[in-house]
Amino acid sequence: MIKPKYINHGSEGYFAEMAEETTIERFGRRLSENVERWMPDPLIFALILSLITMFMALSITQFRTGVVGTIETLVMGWYRGFWELLTFAMQMVLILVTGYVIAHHPVVYKGLSKLASIPKNTKQAAVLVAAVSMAFSWIQWGLGLIIGAVLARIVGMEFYKQGKPLHYPVVVTAGYSGLGLTWHWGLSASAPLLSNTPGHVFEKLMGDLFGKGLVPLNETIFHPYTIMNFLLIYFYALIIFWLLAPKDEKLMKGIDKVAPQVLELEISGGSEKKVGVNEARRTIADVLENSKVLAAAIVVIFFVTMVYWFGNRGFFAGLDLNSVNYLFILIGLALYLNPIAYMRAIARAAGATAGIIIQFPFYGGIMGLMRYVVSPDGQNLATILANSLAAYANPFSWPVICFLLSGFINIFVPSGGGQWIATGEILLRAASTLEVPVGKTIIAYAAGDMWTNLFTPFWAIPLLGITGTRARDVFGYCIAVLLLVTIPFVIGLTILPY
């Protein structure tokens, strides 16, 4: 059983020394308290957002097909979109469980525990987790999400075992920072990668507007404009997490208070152990289930597949959701080298996927309403919303307008690639009219798309599952970060040269 070490804080008890709360700490705490009081479970958020989108879609139909026809258009648009994220949802389930299992293998877990032992207080812990999450999210958003979540969880456990005070919600928020601040400027960025893929949906349009159908990555991800904005946000965010994290021990909420079920899992054997077999009653089934030879043969097949995959496509082109999941399965099997031990580890992790399974289809329905319900002049809801903001832009303000527009639409269509397909034509036409470089427009779009991930719990579902937290526990701090990074986002997108 895990027990915290005894800490002697003097005759006045545990909270004898109280540090004065700074303005930023007070801002984060009060916002967190309000969100914790008012924010429901992410499923409720998805249901309410669905109704809001339904009414917005209804407003543009003008009942041109009558009441019955309009109702049919709405519900069938919803139904069509409802099932469009099933593949994506399964990919996310696999990312969650395979990443969870790898991180909880004794060898990996020990390494992460050593890293988690570095910080001495909540401020250091928040900065460490944010730095790791943002860096790995730039490399690959799925890796950043899982590693940030698992590291936050282990930090919570390490502080609890050592009896050190920790404010777990702000550390978990730091683990989510990569999805809100860096991923869409990195190697797995949807819009930049799609715009450089032959045959993409806007290739002809870009050719007509900008004289080229493809936008090379040196004009987006690897352009100095993007790199400077990335560095600005990265280091600014580390400062923000340092300032937000409370230092007053009386205000701390450790993992035992916020996520006691995580402690129960650890106590019951959350870190995977080898499966024992009674040799006296060993059957053929036991031999197969624990066969290292069988596991090794599958590992070899997986490894050879990846050699050919990346050899033919290159690392950056070949790194996608499917290949990441394939690699995670490969690494997991190689680490455990025991089929039944690996399966039991997967089973222990599967409970954290409940939110993904039920909520992703609802967001698919929202995307369906945005895409498939159109006005009498043939414009869908996403296009109408995009046009309404783009109409007020000029060349100087366009990056910020594009940033705000994509941030707003992301609340309703929380998919970087899906949102780009839904609104990209409007953004590209506006950029051409305003004579703004297409690469700059794509990067401004990408910034807004990831920015409001800090507002909607859609992408946080895997993180909440791993860390054992509720949306209300962390989204006060997420919204605080969202508000505090708005100014550097605006300044960087507007002032930095392209």
C-alpha positions in Angstrom: 0.0 0.0 0.0 1.2 3.5 -0.9 1.5 5.8 2.1 2.8 9.4 2.1 5.9 10.0 4.2 5.4 11.8 7.5 6.3 15.5 7.3 7.1 17.5 10.3 6.1 21.1 9.8 6.6 22.2 13.4 4.2 22.7 16.2 1.7 24.8 14.2 1.1 21.9 11.8 1.2 21.3 8.2 0.0 24.8 7.1 2.2 26.7 9.5 4.0 28.6 6.7 1.7 30.3 4.2 3.1 32.3 1.3 1.3 35.4 0.1 -0.8 34.7 -3.0 0.2 36.7 -6.1 -2.2 38.3 -8.5 -1.7 35.6 -11.2 -2.1 32.8 -8.7 -5.3 34.4 -7.4 -6.6 34.8 -10.9 -6.0 31.2 -11.7 -7.4 29.9 -8.4 -10.6 32.0 -8.6 -11.2 31.1 -12.2 -10.6 27.4 -11.4 -13.0 27.6 -8.5 -15.7 29.1 -10.7 -15.2 26.6 -13.5 -15.2 23.8 -11.0 -18.6 25.0 -9.7 -20.2 25.5 -13.1 -18.6 23.2 -15.6 -20.4 19.9 -16.1 -18.9 16.6 -17.4 -17.6 16.8 -21.0 -20.6 14.8 -22.2 -23.0 17.5 -20.9 -20.8 20.1 -22.7 -21.1 18.1 -25.9 -24.9 17.8 -25.5 -25.4 21.5 -24.9 -23.1 22.4 -27.8 -25.1 20.1 -30.0 -28.3 22.0 -29.2 -26.6 25.3 -29.8 -25.3 24.2 -33.2 -28.7 22.8 -34.1 -30.4 26.2 -33.4 -27.6 28.0 -35.4 -28.1 25.6 -38.3 -31.9 26.1 -38.1 -31.5 29.9 -38.3 -29.8 29.7 -41.8 -32.3 27.3 -43.4 -35.2 29.9 -43.5 -37.6 26.9 -43.6 -37.3 27.0 -47.4 -38.4 23.3 -47.6 -41.2 23.7 -45.0 -41.2 22.7 -41.4 -41.1 19.0 -42.1 -38.4 19.3 -44.8 -36.3 21.6 -42.6 -36.4 19.2 -39.6 -35.4 16.3 -41.9 -32.4 18.4 -43.2 -31.2 19.1 -39.7 -31.6 15.7 -38.2 -30.1 13.9 -41.3 -27.2 16.4 -41.3 -26.6 15.5 -37.7 -27.0 11.8 -38.4 -24.6 11.9 -41.3 -21.9 13.5 -39.3 -22.6 11.4 -36.2 -20.8 8.4 -37.6 -17.9 10.2 -39.4 -15.5 10.2 -36.4 -15.8 6.4 -35.7 -12.4 5.6 -37.3 -10.8 8.6 -35.6 -12.4 7.6 -32.3 -10.9 4.1 -32.5 -7.5 5.6 -33.4 -7.8 7.8 -30.2 -8.8 4.8 -28.1 -5.7 2.9 -29.4 -3.4 5.9 -28.7 -4.8 6.1 -25.2 -4.5 2.4 -24.2 -1.3 1.6 -25.9 0.4 4.8 -24.6 -0.9 4.1 -21.1 0.4 0.5 -21.2 3.8 1.5 -22.4 4.1 4.2 -19.8 3.1 1.8 -17.0 5.6 -0.9 -18.0 8.0 -1.2 -15.0 11.0 -0.1 -17.0 9.4 2.9 -18.6 7.5 3.8 -15.4 10.7 3.9 -13.5 12.3 6.2 -16.0 9.4 8.6 -15.9 9.4 8.4 -12.1 13.0 9.6 -12.1 12.0 12.5 -14.3 9.0 13.2 -12.0 11.3 13.3 -9.0 13.1 16.3 -10.3 10.6 19.1 -9.3 10.5 20.1 -5.6 7.3 22.0 -5.6 4.1 22.7 -7.7 5.7 25.5 -9.7 8.6 23.4 -10.8 6.3 20.4 -11.5 4.0 22.5 -13.7 6.9 23.9 -15.7 8.5 20.5 -16.2 5.3 18.9 -17.4 4.4 21.8 -19.6 7.9 21.8 -21.2 7.7 18.1 -21.9 4.1 18.2 -23.2 4.7 21.1 -25.6 7.9 19.7 -26.9 6.5 16.2 -27.6 3.3 17.8 -29.1 5.4 19.6 -31.6 6.9 16.3 -32.6 3.5 14.5 -32.7 0.3 15.6 -31.1 -0.7 12.1 -29.9 2.7 11.6 -28.2 2.5 14.9 -26.5 -1.0 14.3 -25.2 -0.2 10.8 -23.8 3.2 11.7 -22.4 2.0 14.9 -20.9 -0.9 13.1 -19.2 1.1 10.1 -17.9 3.9 12.4 -16.6 1.4 14.6 -14.8 -0.1 11.4 -13.2 3.3 10.1 -12.1 4.2 13.5 -10.7 1.0 13.4 -8.7 1.9 10.0 -7.4 5.5 10.9 -6.6 4.6 13.9 -4.6 1.9 11.9 -2.7 4.4 9.1 -1.9 6.9 11.6 -0.7 4.4 13.6 1.3 5.1 16.8 -0.5 2.2 19.2 -1.2 1.1 19.5 -4.8 -1.7 21.2 -6.7 -2.5 18.4 -9.0 -5.0 20.3 -11.3 -2.5 22.8 -12.5 0.0 20.0 -13.2 -2.6 18.1 -15.2 -3.3 21.3 -17.1 0.4 21.6 -17.9 0.2 18.1 -19.4 -2.5 19.3 -21.8 -0.7 22.5 -22.8 0.8 21.0 -26.0 -2.6 20.4 -27.5 -3.5 24.1 -26.9 -0.2 25.8 -27.7 2.2 24.0 -30.0 1.0 20.9 -31.9 -0.4 22.7 -35.0 2.9 24.3 -35.7 4.7 21.0 -35.5 5.5 17.8 -37.5 1.9 16.5 -37.3 0.2 19.8 -38.1 -3.0 19.0 -40.1 -3.4 22.1 -42.2 0.3 22.5 -43.3 0.7 18.8 -44.0 -2.6 18.6 -46.0 -1.6 21.7 -48.0 1.6 20.0 -49.0 -0.1 16.7 -50.0 -0.6 16.2 -53.8 -4.3 15.9 -54.6 -5.5 17.7 -51.5 -8.9 19.2 -51.7 -7.7 22.8 -52.3 -4.9 22.1 -54.7 -6.7 23.6 -57.8 -8.0 26.5 -55.8 -4.6 27.4 -54.5 -3.2 27.1 -58.0 -5.8 29.6 -59.2 -5.3 32.0 -56.3 -1.6 31.8 -55.6 -0.1 30.2 -58.6 0.8 27.0 -56.9 -1.3 24.1 -55.7 1.1 22.9 -52.9 2.5 24.9 -50.0 5.9 23.5 -49.1 6.7 23.1 -45.4 9.4 25.7 -45.6 6.6 28.2 -46.0 4.6 26.9 -43.0 6.1 24.6 -40.3 9.7 25.4 -41.0 9.3 29.1 -41.9 11.1 31.5 -39.5 7.7 33.2 -38.9 6.4 29.9 -37.4 9.5 29.1 -35.5 9.7 32.5 -33.9 6.0 32.3 -32.9 6.5 28.8 -31.5 9.5 29.9 -29.4 7.5 33.0 -28.2 4.6 30.9 -27.1 6.7 28.0 -25.7 8.7 30.1 -23.3 5.9 32.5 -22.4 3.7 29.5 -21.5 6.4 28.2 -19.1 6.4 31.5 -17.4 2.6 31.5 -17.2 2.6 28.0 -15.6 5.2 29.2 -13.1 3.1 32.2 -12.2 -0.2 30.3 -12.1 0.9 27.4 -9.9 0.1 28.2 -6.3 2.7 28.1 -3.6 0.4 28.4 -0.6 0.2 24.9 0.8 -3.2 25.5 2.2 -4.6 25.9 -1.4 -3.1 22.6 -2.6 -5.2 19.8 -3.9 -3.1 16.6 -4.2 -3.9 13.6 -6.3 -5.4 11.9 -3.2 -8.1 14.7 -3.1 -8.7 15.1 -6.9 -8.2 11.6 -8.2 -8.4 9.1 -5.3 -9.3 6.3 -7.8 -5.8 6.7 -9.3 -4.3 5.8 -5.9 -6.6 2.7 -5.7 -5.4 1.6 -9.1 -1.8 2.0 -8.1 -2.3 0.1 -4.8 -4.1 -2.7 -6.6 -1.2 -3.1 -9.1 -1.4 -0.4 -11.7 2.2 -1.0 -12.7 2.2 -4.1 -14.7 3.8 -7.3 -13.3 4.7 -10.6 -15.0 1.9 -13.1 -15.1 2.7 -16.2 -13.1 1.7 -19.7 -14.3 1.3 -22.7 -12.0 3.9 -25.0 -13.6 2.2 -28.1 -12.2 -1.0 -27.3 -14.1 0.5 -25.7 -17.1 -1.7 -26.3 -20.2 -1.2 -25.7 -23.9 -3.3 -22.5 -23.5 -0.9 -21.3 -20.8 2.1 -21.9 -23.0 0.6 -20.0 -25.9 -0.6 -17.1 -23.7 2.9 -16.7 -22.1 4.9 -17.5 -25.2 7.9 -15.2 -25.8 8.4 -16.8 -29.1 4.9 -16.0 -30.3 5.2 -12.4 -29.1 8.7 -12.0 -30.7 7.4 -13.3 -34.0 4.7 -10.6 -34.1 7.2 -8.0 -33.0 9.4 -8.9 -36.0 6.5 -8.6 -38.4 5.5 -5.2 -36.9 9.1 -4.0 -37.1 9.6 -5.0 -40.7 6.4 -3.4 -41.7 7.5 -0.1 -40.2 10.9 -0.3 -41.9 9.2 -0.6 -45.3 6.5 2.1 -44.4 9.0 4.8 -43.4 11.5 3.7 -46.0 9.0 4.3 -48.8 7.4 7.4 -47.4 10.0 9.1 -45.3 9.7 9.7 -41.6 7.7 12.9 -41.7 5.3 11.8 -44.4 4.8 8.4 -42.8 4.1 9.6 -39.3 0.3 9.7 -38.9 -2.2 8.3 -36.5 -2.1 4.8 -37.9 1.7 4.5 -37.9 1.8 6.0 -34.4 -0.6 3.4 -33.1 1.3 0.7 -35.0 4.5 1.8 -33.3 2.9 1.9 -29.9 1.6 -1.7 -30.3 5.1 -2.7 -31.5 6.8 -1.1 -28.5 4.3 -2.5 -26.0 4.6 -6.1 -27.3 8.4 -5.8 -27.4 8.5 -4.5 -23.8 6.2 -7.1 -22.3 7.1 -10.0 -24.6 4.2 -11.9 -23.1 0.9 -11.9 -25.0 -1.4 -12.4 -22.0 0.5 -9.8 -19.8 0.1 -7.3 -22.6 -3.6 -8.1 -23.0 -4.2 -7.7 -19.3 -2.4 -4.4 -19.3 -4.6 -3.2 -22.2 -7.7 -4.3 -20.2 -6.6 -2.3 -17.2 -6.2 0.8 -19.4 -9.4 0.4 -21.4 -11.6 1.9 -18.7 -10.1 5.3 -19.3 -11.6 5.3 -22.9 -15.3 5.6 -21.9 -15.4 9.3 -22.6 -14.0 8.9 -26.1 -16.4 6.1 -27.0 -19.5 8.1 -26.3 -18.5 11.7 -26.9 -16.7 11.6 -30.2 -19.9 10.7 -32.1 -21.7 13.8 -30.7 -18.9 16.0 -31.9 -19.3 14.3 -35.3 -22.9 15.3 -35.3 -21.9 18.9 -34.6 -19.5 18.8 -37.5 -22.3 17.3 -39.7 -24.5 20.3 -38.9 -21.7 22.7 -39.7 -21.0 21.1 -43.0 -24.2 19.7 -44.4 -26.9 22.1 -43.4 -26.9 24.9 -46.0 -28.6 28.2 -46.5 -30.8 29.0 -49.6 -27.8 30.3 -51.4 -25.9 27.1 -50.9 -23.5 28.1 -48.1 -23.1 25.8 -45.1 -23.0 27.1 -41.5 -19.2 27.0 -41.2 -18.9 29.1 -44.4 -21.4 31.7 -43.1 -19.5 32.0 -39.8 -16.2 32.3 -41.6 -17.5 35.0 -44.0 -19.0 37.1 -41.2 -15.6 37.5 -39.6 -13.4 37.7 -42.7 -15.5 40.6 -44.0 -13.9 42.9 -41.4 -10.2 42.1 -42.2 -7.4 44.0 -43.8 -3.8 42.9 -44.6 -2.5 43.9 -41.2 -5.3 42.5 -39.1 -5.9 39.4 -41.2 -3.6 37.0 -39.2 -5.5 38.0 -36.0 -8.9 37.7 -37.7 -7.9 34.3 -39.1 -6.7 33.3 -35.6 -9.9 34.3 -33.9 -12.1 32.9 -36.6 -10.5 29.5 -36.5 -10.5 29.5 -32.7 -14.2 30.1 -32.7 -15.0 27.5 -35.3 -12.8 25.0 -33.5 -15.3 25.0 -30.6 -17.9 23.5 -32.9 -15.6 21.5 -35.2 -12.8 20.3 -32.9 -10.6 18.7 -35.6 -7.8 20.6 -37.2 -8.1 18.8 -40.5 -11.9 18.7 -40.5 -12.1 22.4 -39.8 -9.6 23.2 -42.5 -11.7 21.3 -45.0 -14.8 23.1 -43.9 -13.5 26.6 -43.8 -10.2 26.6 -45.8 -11.7 27.9 -49.0 -13.0 31.0 -47.3 -9.7 31.7 -45.6 -7.7 31.1 -48.8 -10.0 33.4 -50.9 -9.8 36.1 -48.2 -6.0 35.8 -48.0 -5.7 36.1 -51.8 -8.0 39.2 -51.9 -5.9 40.8 -49.1 -2.6 39.7 -50.7 -1.5 37.9 -47.5 0.9 34.9 -48.2 -0.8 31.6 -48.1 1.7 30.1 -45.7 1.1 32.9 -43.2 -2.6 32.4 -43.4 -2.2 28.6 -42.8 -0.1 29.3 -39.7 -2.5 31.9 -38.3 -5.3 29.4 -38.8 -3.3 26.7 -37.1 -2.7 28.9 -34.1 -6.4 29.6 -33.6 -7.3 25.9 -34.1 -5.1 24.8 -31.2 -5.7 27.8 -29.0 -9.4 27.0 -28.2 -8.5 23.4 -27.4 -7.9 25.0 -24.0 -11.6 25.8 -23.8 -13.4 22.7 -25.1 -12.8 19.3 -23.4 -13.0 17.4 -26.6 -9.2 16.7 -26.9 -8.8 16.5 -23.1 -10.9 13.3 -22.8 -7.8 11.0 -23.0 -5.9 13.2 -20.6 -8.8 13.2 -18.1 -9.0 9.4 -18.3 -5.3 8.9 -17.7 -5.0 11.4 -14.8 -8.3 10.5 -13.2 -9.5 14.1 -13.2 -12.8 15.7 -14.2 -13.0 18.5 -16.7 -14.1 20.9 -13.9 -10.9 20.1 -12.0 -8.6 21.4 -14.7 -10.5 23.7 -17.2 -10.4 26.7 -14.9 -6.6 26.7 -15.4 -7.0 25.8 -19.0 -9.1 28.9 -19.6 -6.7 31.0 -17.5 -3.9 29.9 -19.8 -6.1 30.6 -22.9 -6.7 34.1 -21.8 -3.1 34.8 -20.7 -1.6 33.6 -24.0 -4.0 35.6 -26.2 -1.8 38.7 -26.2 1.5 37.0 -27.3 -0.5 35.0 -29.9 -1.9 38.3 -31.3 1.5 40.1 -31.1 3.5 37.3 -32.6 1.1 36.7 -35.5 0.8 40.4 -36.3 4.2 41.9 -35.6 6.7 39.1 -36.4 7.9 39.3 -40.0 7.0 36.7 -42.6 
